[in-house]
Amino acid sequence: MTVVKGEPVPEGADDPGDMARGGPGGDGYVPSERRLARERHHRARARRATAVAALSTLVTAALLYLVVVNAPGWSRTKETFLSAHYAREAFPKVLEGLWLNLRLLLVCGAAVLVLGMLIAIARTLRGPVFFPLRVLAAAYTDFFRGLPLIINLMIVVLGVPALRLQGVTVDPVLLGGTALTLTYSAYVAEVFRAGIESVHPSQRAAARSLGLTSRQALRHVVLPQAVRRQVPPLLNDLVSLQKDTGLVSIGGAVDAVRAADIIVGRSLNYTPYIVAGLVFVALTIPMTRFTDWVTARMDRRREQGGSL
């Protein structure tokens, strides 16, 4: 703390010497010794924190390494799960199967967004005439959010072909994508519904006062704000969908997981599973970091009073 004419000056405020030289934004500004010392102190603290973090990370990694390699079964585990030979064999086949996962992600992701939006709109419709539609939409979301995805996949992938319906596909890829869409659209519908209900009713009232119909107010005023506010959770659901596309392998579809499973069944070595897992991680990390960046950007705009 410094004192100027008997009044205390906060620690983070400009130094009196700075103000005497015209202020930080003035012409001919020369930082005072006090400010330079404070900046040197902050830089020293940042360097010290970085060094401590790096040292603690190295120590933790070394301890984990020693614990793992000194375990009684490490040699056998290394041979079974970390074989370079089987990793080289599995990698191209896993990448070939990954193309199916990526196609499922694109198609199911688009279908989930559309269906989820329609269900969310149905749940937010007003008036007694829409009561049956609201009940059906609520029952849909409650059922598929409560039903485990793996069971949903088994019912659709294995149960639909057993019905032997004329004109209904038995392709495990299409059936698996349908099951993924049914489950994830229920989650996305709740995300959209939360965004719609977060828009203040005065927005609708203002739109109606300008002559817009209820449908136009929803389309041009409510939905744009709702979607922008819910971008981070929607991206999180997309990351989860990307990982869960590997579950279509239970129906026999040859994706990245199934390709690894075929090699494991032939060699009795589990390294291909590790390869498939690392491939999915390599895809998920960029999407996760992008989600974090979008979330941080929206938080900064909200703090600065910008549009959402």
C-alpha positions in Angstrom: 0.0 0.0 0.0 1.2 3.5 -0.8 -0.2 6.8 0.6 -1.0 9.9 -1.5 -2.0 12.9 0.6 -3.1 10.7 3.5 -5.2 8.4 1.4 -4.2 4.7 0.8 -3.7 3.5 -2.8 -4.5 -0.1 -3.5 -1.6 -2.4 -4.3 -2.7 -3.0 -7.9 -3.4 0.7 -8.6 -1.1 3.0 -10.6 1.9 4.3 -8.7 1.9 8.0 -7.9 5.2 8.3 -9.9 3.3 6.9 -12.9 0.6 9.5 -12.6 3.1 12.3 -12.2 4.6 11.2 -15.6 1.3 11.5 -17.4 -0.2 8.1 -16.5 0.2 4.8 -18.2 -1.5 6.0 -21.4 0.1 9.4 -21.5 2.8 10.6 -23.8 6.4 10.1 -22.5 5.3 7.5 -20.0 8.2 6.0 -18.0 7.4 3.2 -15.6 8.4 3.8 -12.0 10.9 1.7 -10.1 8.0 0.4 -8.0 6.1 -0.8 -11.0 9.2 -2.4 -12.6 9.9 -4.2 -9.3 6.3 -5.5 -9.1 6.5 -6.8 -12.7 9.8 -8.5 -12.0 8.3 -10.1 -9.0 5.3 -11.4 -11.0 7.6 -12.8 -13.7 9.7 -14.5 -11.1 6.6 -16.1 -9.5 5.4 -17.3 -12.9 8.8 -18.9 -13.6 8.9 -20.5 -10.2 5.4 -21.9 -10.5 6.3 -23.4 -14.0 9.5 -25.0 -12.6 7.6 -26.5 -9.6 4.9 -27.9 -11.9 7.4 -29.4 -14.3 9.4 -31.0 -11.4 6.3 -32.4 -9.8 5.1 -33.8 -13.1 8.5 -35.5 -13.7 8.6 -37.0 -10.2 5.0 -38.3 -10.5 5.8 -39.9 -13.9 9.0 -41.5 -12.6 7.1 -42.9 -9.6 4.4 -44.4 -11.8 6.9 -45.8 -14.1 8.8 -47.5 -11.3 5.7 -48.9 -9.8 4.5 -50.3 -13.1 7.8 -51.8 -14.4 8.6 -53.3 -11.0 5.2 -55.1 -10.8 5.5 -58.9 -10.7 3.4 -59.3 -13.9 4.9 -56.5 -15.9 6.8 -58.6 -18.4 3.8 -60.7 -19.2 1.5 -57.6 -19.4 4.0 -55.8 -21.7 4.0 -58.8 -24.0 0.2 -59.2 -24.0 -0.9 -55.5 -24.2 2.1 -53.6 -25.6 3.5 -55.8 -28.4 5.1 -53.8 -31.2 4.6 -56.6 -33.7 0.8 -56.8 -33.2 0.6 -53.0 -33.0 2.1 -52.7 -36.5 -0.3 -55.4 -37.7 -3.4 -53.9 -36.2 -2.8 -50.2 -37.0 -3.7 -50.2 -40.7 -6.8 -52.4 -40.1 -8.0 -50.2 -37.3 -7.6 -47.1 -39.4 -9.6 -48.8 -42.2 -12.4 -49.6 -39.7 -12.2 -46.1 -38.3 -13.6 -44.8 -41.5 -16.9 -46.4 -40.7 -16.9 -44.8 -37.2 -16.3 -41.4 -38.8 -19.2 -41.9 -41.3 -21.5 -42.9 -38.5 -20.4 -39.8 -36.5 -21.3 -37.5 -39.4 -24.6 -39.1 -40.3 -25.8 -39.8 -36.8 -24.6 -36.4 -35.5 -26.7 -34.6 -38.1 -29.8 -36.8 -37.5 -29.4 -36.4 -33.7 -29.3 -32.6 -34.0 -32.4 -32.5 -36.2 -34.4 -35.0 -34.2 -33.3 -33.5 -30.9 -34.4 -30.0 -31.9 -37.8 -31.3 -33.0 -38.4 -33.1 -29.7 -37.3 -30.0 -27.7 -39.7 -27.8 -29.7 -42.5 -30.3 -29.1 -41.8 -30.3 -25.3 -41.9 -26.5 -25.2 -45.1 -26.0 -27.2 -47.8 -24.1 -25.3 -51.5 -24.6 -25.2 -53.8 -27.5 -24.2 -54.1 -28.7 -27.8 -50.4 -29.7 -27.8 -50.7 -31.7 -24.5 -50.5 -35.1 -26.2 -47.4 -34.1 -28.2 -45.7 -32.8 -25.1 -46.5 -36.1 -23.3 -45.1 -38.2 -26.1 -41.9 -36.0 -26.3 -41.4 -36.3 -22.6 -42.0 -40.1 -22.6 -39.5 -40.4 -25.5 -36.7 -38.5 -23.6 -37.4 -40.3 -20.3 -37.3 -43.7 -21.9 -34.2 -43.4 -24.0 -32.3 -41.5 -21.4 -33.0 -44.2 -18.9 -32.3 -47.1 -21.2 -28.6 -48.1 -21.4 -27.2 -47.5 -24.8 -25.7 -51.0 -25.0 -29.2 -52.6 -24.4 -30.7 -50.3 -26.9 -28.2 -51.4 -29.5 -28.8 -55.1 -28.7 -32.6 -54.6 -29.0 -32.4 -52.8 -32.3 -29.4 -54.6 -33.9 -30.5 -58.1 -32.9 -34.2 -57.7 -32.3 -35.3 -56.0 -35.6 -33.8 -58.7 -37.9 -35.6 -61.4 -35.8 -38.9 -59.8 -36.7 -38.3 -60.6 -40.4 -40.2 -57.5 -41.5 -40.5 -57.0 -45.2 -38.6 -53.9 -46.5 -36.8 -53.4 -43.2 -33.0 -53.4 -43.4 -30.9 -55.9 -41.4 -27.7 -54.1 -42.0 -26.0 -53.8 -38.6 -24.4 -50.5 -39.6 -27.8 -48.9 -40.3 -29.5 -50.5 -37.3 -26.6 -49.5 -35.0 -26.8 -45.9 -36.3 -30.5 -45.9 -35.7 -30.0 -47.0 -32.1 -27.3 -44.3 -31.5 -29.6 -41.7 -33.0 -32.5 -42.8 -30.8 -30.5 -42.6 -27.6 -28.5 -39.4 -28.3 -31.4 -37.4 -29.6 -33.1 -37.8 -26.2 -30.0 -36.2 -24.5 -29.7 -33.5 -27.2 -33.4 -32.7 -26.9 -32.9 -31.9 -23.2 -30.0 -29.7 -24.0 -32.0 -27.8 -26.6 -35.0 -27.6 -24.3 -32.8 -26.1 -21.5 -31.5 -23.5 -24.0 -35.0 -22.6 -25.2 -36.3 -22.2 -21.6 -33.3 -20.1 -20.7 -34.4 -17.3 -23.1 -36.4 -14.8 -21.1 -40.1 -14.6 -21.8 -39.7 -10.9 -22.5 -37.9 -11.9 -25.7 -41.0 -13.6 -27.0 -43.2 -10.7 -25.9 -41.0 -8.2 -27.7 -41.1 -10.3 -30.8 -44.8 -10.6 -30.7 -45.2 -6.8 -30.1 -43.2 -6.3 -33.4 -45.8 -8.3 -35.2 -44.1 -11.7 -35.4 -46.2 -14.8 -35.0 -45.4 -17.4 -32.4 -43.7 -19.5 -35.0 -41.6 -16.6 -36.3 -40.6 -15.6 -32.8 -39.5 -19.1 -32.1 -37.5 -19.3 -35.3 -36.0 -15.9 -35.5 -35.6 -14.8 -31.8 -35.7 -17.8 -29.4 -33.9 -20.6 -31.3 -30.8 -18.6 -32.4 -30.2 -17.5 -28.8 -30.9 -21.0 -27.4 -28.5 -22.7 -29.8 -25.7 -20.3 -29.2 -26.0 -20.8 -25.4 -25.9 -24.6 -25.7 -23.0 -25.0 -28.1 -20.6 -26.3 -25.4 -22.9 -29.1 -24.1 -23.8 -30.0 -27.7 -20.1 -30.4 -28.5 -19.7 -32.6 -25.4 -22.5 -34.8 -26.7 -20.7 -35.0 -30.0 -17.5 -36.2 -28.4 -19.5 -38.9 -26.5 -21.2 -40.0 -29.8 -17.8 -40.3 -31.4 -16.7 -42.8 -28.8 -19.9 -44.7 -28.7 -19.9 -45.4 -32.5 -17.5 -48.2 -31.6 -20.4 -50.0 -30.0 -21.9 -50.9 -33.3 -19.4 -53.7 -33.5 -21.7 -55.8 -31.3 -23.8 -56.4 -34.4 -20.9 -57.5 -36.5 -20.1 -54.2 -38.2 -16.4 -54.0 -39.0 -15.4 -50.7 -37.4 -12.2 -49.9 -35.6 -13.1 -51.9 -32.5 -14.3 -54.9 -34.5 -11.1 -54.8 -36.6 -9.1 -55.0 -33.4 -11.3 -57.7 -32.0 -10.7 -59.9 -35.1 -6.9 -59.7 -34.6 -7.3 -60.4 -30.9 -9.4 -63.4 -31.5 -6.8 -64.8 -33.9 -3.6 -64.0 -31.9 -4.9 -63.9 -28.3 -2.9 -60.7 -27.9 -4.7 -57.6 -26.7 -2.4 -55.0 -28.2 -4.9 -54.2 -31.0 -7.4 -53.0 -28.4 -4.8 -50.6 -27.1 -4.2 -49.4 -30.6 -7.9 -48.9 -31.2 -8.3 -47.0 -27.9 -5.4 -44.7 -28.7 -6.9 -43.9 -32.1 -10.2 -42.9 -30.5 -8.3 -40.8 -27.9 -6.3 -39.1 -30.7 -9.6 -38.1 -32.3 -11.3 -37.1 -29.1 -8.6 -34.8 -27.6 -8.8 -32.1 -30.4 -12.6 -32.1 -30.2 -12.4 -31.8 -26.4 -9.9 -28.9 -26.6 -12.1 -27.2 -29.2 -15.1 -27.5 -26.8 -13.0 -26.0 -24.0 -12.0 -23.1 -26.3 -15.6 -22.4 -27.3 -16.7 -22.5 -23.7 -14.0 -20.1 -22.6 -14.7 -17.8 -25.5 -18.4 -17.6 -24.6 -17.6 -17.1 -20.9 -15.4 -14.1 -21.8 -18.0 -12.6 -24.0 -20.6 -13.1 -21.3 -18.3 -11.4 -18.7 -17.7 -8.5 -21.1 -21.4 -8.0 -21.7 -21.3 -9.2 -25.3 -24.0 -11.1 -27.1 -24.4 -14.8 -26.3 
